[in-house]
Each structure stands twice: as C-alpha cells, then as structure tokens.
Amino acid sequence: MDSANSRIRKALKEMCLMDDALFSKCFDGDRKCSSLMLRIILGRNDLDVTEARTQRWIQNIENHSIKLDIAAKDSKGKLYNIEMQKASGRSLRKRARYYSAMIDARSLRKEHGYDRLPESYVIFITRKDIFRKGQAIYEIDRYIKGS
C-alpha cells in the first residue's frame, strides 16, 4: 500500500493543471473553482457558475464528435467551454470555431426561436502565446462586417 501511495504522490508532484487528469479532477462539479477561473479570465466579479462538468462528450452521428474539458453554465444562462490545451498550432483556431458551432447546435431546442440561442464562450488556455503578440488574453469576436 505504501508503494502505491508513494507512486501516486510522485505522479501528483510532477503534474500541473495543464495535465488533463488533474484539471478534470480539480474542476469536475466544482462550481466555485470554475466560477473563480472564469472571473479571473474574463475580468468579471459577477459571474456565478451554476453547473460545471468535465470531460463532457457532444456526440455527432455523421461527423466529428467533441469532448469538452469543462462545460459550464452561469446564473444568466450563458454557456462556457474551457479547454486546457498543451499543444499549440494553427488547428486551434478552427477547433475553437468547431467547438463553438457544436455547442450552439446542442443548446437550442427545436421548439425555440433563434432569439433563444444562449450566449456562449469557448476559452482555450494554452501553454504558449499562440498568436505571438505578447498578450496574456486574446478576445475573438464573431461579427458581421459593415453592421
């Protein structure tokens, strides 16, 4: 038993929150930790997470399915997807776009009009500055040109 405990302790000492297993364990179902992280990232003190689930699958029968590191919902009905990303690369931009589309597609019931589509955010936490502009946080908006 002691050798198992020492192996676990050694493994934990080598981990950080960038590790999927530790990240999932720390945040699964923990609304307070998820709220704190989102408040820090978004610079908002009024954000309260009402639901936080890790490793949530969104299945797609015909196309690519996704697994969300953290799926959260706040008290105003806004949806958040937080992804801890060790690897960096050009595909992250399209991955974020795809995740956003999948979340939107799953969040609007058939009987509701498009005006009921909740606001949603996809947040990637990366080890490196993938845009190489020296900023800690980049905000990317969808918008209609000329509007």
C-alpha positions as CSV (number, residue, x, y, z in Angstrom):
1,M,0.0,0.0,0.0
2,D,2.8,2.4,0.8
3,S,4.4,1.9,-2.5
4,A,1.1,2.7,-4.3
5,N,0.8,5.8,-2.2
6,S,4.3,6.9,-2.9
7,R,3.8,6.3,-6.7
8,I,0.6,8.4,-6.6
9,R,2.4,11.2,-4.6
10,K,5.3,11.2,-7.1
11,A,2.9,11.4,-10.0
12,L,1.0,14.3,-8.4
13,K,4.2,16.2,-7.7
14,E,5.0,16.0,-11.4
15,M,1.6,17.3,-12.5
16,C,0.2,20.7,-13.0
17,L,-3.2,22.0,-14.0
18,M,-2.2,21.7,-17.7
19,D,-2.4,17.9,-17.2
20,D,-5.8,16.6,-18.3
21,A,-6.3,14.2,-15.4
22,L,-5.6,16.8,-12.7
23,F,-7.5,19.5,-14.4
24,S,-10.6,17.3,-14.7
25,K,-10.3,16.1,-11.1
26,C,-10.0,19.6,-9.7
27,F,-12.9,21.2,-11.6
28,D,-15.5,18.4,-12.1
29,G,-18.7,19.5,-10.4
30,D,-16.8,22.3,-8.6
31,R,-18.8,25.4,-9.3
32,K,-16.7,27.6,-7.0
33,C,-13.4,26.8,-8.7
34,S,-15.0,27.1,-12.2
35,S,-16.5,30.5,-11.2
36,L,-13.2,31.7,-9.9
37,M,-11.3,30.7,-13.0
38,L,-13.9,32.4,-15.3
39,R,-13.9,35.5,-13.2
40,I,-10.2,35.8,-13.5
41,I,-10.1,35.1,-17.2
42,L,-13.0,37.3,-18.1
43,G,-12.3,40.0,-15.6
44,R,-15.8,39.8,-14.1
45,N,-16.7,39.7,-10.5
46,D,-20.4,39.0,-11.1
47,L,-20.1,35.6,-12.7
48,D,-21.5,32.6,-10.9
49,V,-21.3,29.2,-12.4
50,T,-24.4,27.1,-11.7
51,E,-23.2,23.9,-13.4
52,A,-19.7,22.6,-14.2
53,R,-18.9,19.3,-15.8
54,T,-15.7,17.9,-17.1
55,Q,-15.0,15.6,-19.9
56,R,-18.4,16.1,-21.5
57,W,-18.9,14.5,-24.8
58,I,-21.0,16.0,-27.5
59,Q,-21.7,13.2,-29.9
60,N,-22.2,13.8,-33.6
61,I,-23.5,10.8,-35.6
62,E,-22.3,11.8,-39.0
63,N,-19.3,13.9,-38.3
64,H,-16.6,14.6,-35.7
65,S,-17.6,14.5,-32.0
66,I,-16.0,16.6,-29.3
67,K,-15.1,16.3,-25.7
68,L,-15.3,19.4,-23.6
69,D,-12.7,19.8,-20.8
70,I,-15.1,21.9,-18.8
71,A,-18.7,22.7,-19.8
72,A,-20.2,25.4,-17.5
73,K,-23.3,27.4,-17.3
74,D,-23.7,30.7,-15.4
75,S,-26.7,32.1,-13.5
76,K,-27.7,34.1,-16.6
77,G,-27.8,31.0,-18.8
78,K,-24.6,31.8,-20.7
79,L,-22.5,28.7,-21.7
80,Y,-18.8,28.3,-21.3
81,N,-16.4,25.8,-22.7
82,I,-12.9,25.9,-21.1
83,E,-10.2,23.8,-22.8
84,M,-6.8,23.2,-21.3
85,Q,-4.5,22.9,-24.3
86,K,-0.9,21.7,-24.1
87,A,-0.3,21.6,-27.8
88,S,-0.4,24.7,-29.9
89,G,-0.9,25.0,-33.6
90,R,-2.9,26.6,-36.4
91,S,-5.6,24.0,-36.0
92,L,-6.6,25.5,-32.6
93,R,-8.4,28.4,-34.4
94,K,-10.6,26.0,-36.4
95,R,-11.0,23.7,-33.4
96,A,-12.4,26.6,-31.4
97,R,-14.7,27.5,-34.2
98,Y,-16.0,23.9,-34.5
99,Y,-16.5,23.6,-30.7
100,S,-18.5,26.8,-30.7
101,A,-20.7,25.5,-33.5
102,M,-21.3,22.2,-31.8
103,I,-22.2,23.9,-28.5
104,D,-24.6,26.3,-30.3
105,A,-26.2,23.4,-32.2
106,R,-26.8,21.5,-29.0
107,S,-28.2,24.4,-27.0
108,L,-31.3,25.4,-29.0
109,R,-34.3,23.3,-28.6
110,K,-36.5,22.6,-31.7
111,E,-39.5,24.5,-30.4
112,H,-37.5,27.7,-29.6
113,G,-36.7,30.5,-32.0
114,Y,-33.1,31.7,-32.7
115,D,-33.6,34.5,-30.3
116,R,-33.4,32.0,-27.5
117,L,-29.9,30.8,-28.5
118,P,-27.8,31.4,-25.4
119,E,-24.6,33.4,-25.5
120,S,-21.6,31.1,-25.5
121,Y,-17.9,31.3,-25.0
122,V,-15.1,29.0,-25.9
123,I,-11.9,29.6,-23.9
124,F,-8.6,27.9,-24.7
125,I,-5.9,28.0,-22.0
126,T,-2.6,27.4,-23.8
127,R,0.9,26.9,-22.6
128,K,2.3,29.3,-25.2
129,D,1.2,32.6,-26.8
130,I,-0.2,31.0,-30.0
131,F,-0.6,34.4,-31.7
132,R,2.8,35.6,-30.7
133,K,1.7,39.2,-29.9
134,G,2.8,39.2,-26.2
135,Q,-0.7,39.3,-24.7
136,A,-1.9,37.0,-21.9
137,I,-5.5,37.0,-23.2
138,Y,-6.9,37.4,-26.7
139,E,-10.6,38.0,-27.3
140,I,-12.0,36.9,-30.6
141,D,-15.5,38.0,-31.6
142,R,-17.9,36.9,-34.3
143,Y,-19.3,39.9,-36.1
144,I,-21.0,41.0,-39.3
145,K,-18.8,43.4,-41.3
146,G,-20.5,46.7,-42.1
147,S,-23.1,46.4,-39.4
